[in-house]
Amino acid sequence: MIELIDIFFNQYLRIFFAIVFVGLIIFSLYCSYYGKLKKILRFKNNNKN
């Protein structure tokens, strides 16, 4: 019984930490490219006008 609980929580902890890790990577990429994204979006908006 304890082994089943251990496997269950181990799997969910892996999933949780994988989601957190991917979220941190996406957040760091967003922060590092925020200025470039702003310039690209301004450039696209200026073309429409």
Backbone as CSV, one residue per row, in Angstrom:
resi,resn,N_x,N_y,N_z,CA_x,CA_y,CA_z,C_x,C_y,C_z
1,MET,0.827,-1.196,0.000,0.000,0.000,0.000,0.868,1.256,0.000
2,ILE,1.887,1.280,0.830,2.769,2.447,0.894,3.518,2.620,-0.419
3,GLU,3.867,1.524,-1.053,4.557,1.613,-2.342,3.662,2.252,-3.397
4,LEU,2.382,1.911,-3.398,1.454,2.513,-4.344,1.315,4.013,-4.116
5,ILE,1.218,4.412,-2.859,1.132,5.836,-2.530,2.408,6.551,-2.970
6,ASP,3.542,5.930,-2.752,4.816,6.517,-3.149,4.895,6.700,-4.658
7,ILE,4.489,5.689,-5.405,4.497,5.791,-6.871,3.532,6.881,-7.327
8,PHE,2.363,6.933,-6.719,1.348,7.926,-7.081,1.872,9.340,-6.884
9,PHE,2.419,9.642,-5.709,2.905,10.989,-5.432,4.168,11.305,-6.221
10,ASN,4.996,10.305,-6.450,6.204,10.522,-7.219,5.858,10.957,-8.637
11,GLN,4.881,10.313,-9.237,4.477,10.661,-10.595,3.883,12.065,-10.644
12,TYR,3.024,12.404,-9.682,2.422,13.728,-9.689,3.448,14.812,-9.375
13,LEU,4.422,14.516,-8.529,5.461,15.504,-8.268,6.306,15.743,-9.504
14,ARG,6.598,14.702,-10.263,7.339,14.884,-11.513,6.579,15.779,-12.471
15,ILE,5.284,15.522,-12.623,4.457,16.336,-13.523,4.430,17.785,-13.041
16,PHE,4.233,17.973,-11.739,4.169,19.322,-11.176,5.467,20.080,-11.415
17,PHE,6.607,19.449,-11.128,7.883,20.131,-11.304,8.192,20.355,-12.781
18,ALA,7.737,19.468,-13.647,7.937,19.680,-15.086,7.151,20.905,-15.546
19,ILE,5.913,21.050,-15.077,5.101,22.211,-15.445,5.729,23.491,-14.908
20,VAL,6.195,23.465,-13.673,6.838,24.647,-13.092,8.109,24.992,-13.861
21,PHE,8.900,23.992,-14.212,10.143,24.219,-14.939,9.869,24.825,-16.318
22,VAL,8.897,24.274,-17.032,8.548,24.816,-18.356,8.003,26.232,-18.209
23,GLY,7.212,26.471,-17.185,6.695,27.819,-16.937,7.804,28.819,-16.677
24,LEU,8.800,28.422,-15.909,9.928,29.330,-15.656,10.717,29.612,-16.929
25,ILE,10.889,28.610,-17.763,11.604,28.819,-19.027,10.829,29.793,-19.914
26,ILE,9.520,29.596,-20.032,8.707,30.486,-20.857,8.727,31.900,-20.291
27,PHE,8.645,32.030,-18.976,8.666,33.346,-18.350,9.997,34.053,-18.587
28,SER,11.106,33.330,-18.483,12.408,33.953,-18.709,12.586,34.362,-20.167
29,LEU,12.086,33.526,-21.090,12.142,33.911,-22.506,11.277,35.129,-22.770
30,TYR,10.112,35.182,-22.154,9.222,36.338,-22.318,9.890,37.611,-21.812
31,CYS,10.544,37.522,-20.644,11.197,38.698,-20.081,12.381,39.137,-20.939
32,SER,13.133,38.188,-21.486,14.309,38.568,-22.249,13.946,39.123,-23.625
33,TYR,12.817,38.715,-24.182,12.413,39.189,-25.504,11.277,40.200,-25.446
34,TYR,10.980,40.743,-24.260,9.842,41.657,-24.119,10.035,42.913,-24.958
35,GLY,11.234,43.494,-24.936,11.504,44.694,-25.721,11.399,44.431,-27.215
36,LYS,11.915,43.313,-27.656,11.837,42.971,-29.079,10.391,42.735,-29.502
37,LEU,9.605,42.078,-28.647,8.201,41.847,-28.967,7.442,43.168,-29.079
38,LYS,7.766,44.127,-28.201,7.110,45.430,-28.259,7.402,46.117,-29.578
39,LYS,8.674,46.057,-30.022,9.049,46.688,-31.289,8.329,46.022,-32.451
40,ILE,8.245,44.687,-32.428,7.577,43.967,-33.516,6.092,44.323,-33.555
41,LEU,5.462,44.367,-32.387,4.035,44.685,-32.352,3.785,46.127,-32.793
42,ARG,4.660,47.069,-32.415,4.519,48.457,-32.871,4.676,48.520,-34.383
43,PHE,5.634,47.787,-34.916,5.877,47.789,-36.343,4.656,47.263,-37.101
44,LYS,4.028,46.208,-36.581,2.836,45.664,-37.225,1.676,46.659,-37.139
45,ASN,1.515,47.341,-36.010,0.434,48.300,-35.853,0.636,49.503,-36.755
46,ASN,1.872,49.936,-36.947,2.137,51.071,-37.821,1.847,50.729,-39.275
47,ASN,2.044,49.503,-39.689,1.737,49.105,-41.055,0.251,49.135,-41.337
48,LYS,-0.563,48.861,-40.336,-2.010,48.868,-40.542,-2.533,50.283,-40.732
49,ASN,-1.898,51.251,-40.062,-2.366,52.651,-40.153,-1.916,53.219,-41.417
